[in-house]
Amino acid sequence: MASVPTPPAQPDDTPESYVGLDAETAERRARTRGWTTVRALAPGTVITMEFRGGRINFEVAESTVTRCWVG
């Protein structure tokens, strides 16, 4: 029987702390805090909603993070 895979560790971070930052600063901060995948999206972008541990999502308008969520 195959072993159960271990999901990536989720950094202990507060997504709300990224709102208001410029996109470059937010991405740099997220990577230094341990996020393995950083995804920047334009407002209204259609995406799938599967949860992926270790991923942080930014909604970016005019180079500023307006919304942030994990997974």
C-alpha positions in Angstrom: 0.0 0.0 0.0 1.3 3.4 -0.9 2.1 5.9 1.8 -0.1 9.0 2.3 1.6 12.1 0.8 2.4 14.9 3.2 1.1 18.3 2.0 3.5 21.2 1.9 3.8 23.2 5.1 1.5 26.2 5.3 3.5 29.3 6.5 2.2 31.0 9.6 1.2 34.3 8.0 -1.7 36.7 7.9 -3.0 37.2 4.3 -4.6 40.6 5.3 -1.2 42.0 5.9 -0.5 42.0 2.2 -3.4 44.2 1.2 -2.3 47.7 0.2 1.3 46.6 -0.6 2.6 47.0 -4.1 2.7 43.7 -6.0 6.5 43.3 -6.1 6.9 44.0 -2.4 4.1 41.5 -1.6 5.6 38.8 -3.7 9.1 39.2 -2.2 7.6 39.2 1.4 5.5 36.1 0.7 8.5 34.2 -0.7 10.7 35.1 2.3 8.0 34.0 4.6 7.9 30.5 3.0 5.2 30.5 0.4 6.2 28.1 -2.3 3.7 29.4 -4.9 2.8 33.1 -5.2 0.0 33.9 -7.7 -0.9 37.5 -8.8 -4.3 37.8 -10.5 -6.1 40.7 -12.1 -9.5 41.6 -10.7 -12.2 39.3 -12.1 -9.8 36.6 -13.4 -11.5 33.3 -13.8 -9.7 30.6 -11.8 -10.2 27.1 -10.5 -10.8 27.0 -6.7 -8.9 23.9 -5.8 -6.9 24.3 -2.5 -3.2 24.0 -2.8 -1.2 24.1 0.4 1.8 26.5 0.3 0.1 28.9 -2.2 -0.9 32.5 -1.6 -3.0 34.4 -4.1 -3.0 38.2 -4.6 -5.6 40.1 -6.5 -3.7 43.0 -8.0 -5.2 46.2 -9.4 -2.9 49.1 -10.7 0.2 47.3 -9.1 -1.4 47.2 -5.6 -2.7 44.1 -3.8 -6.4 44.6 -3.2 -7.3 41.1 -1.9 -5.3 38.2 -0.6 -6.2 34.5 0.2 -4.4 31.2 0.7 -4.7 28.0 -1.2 
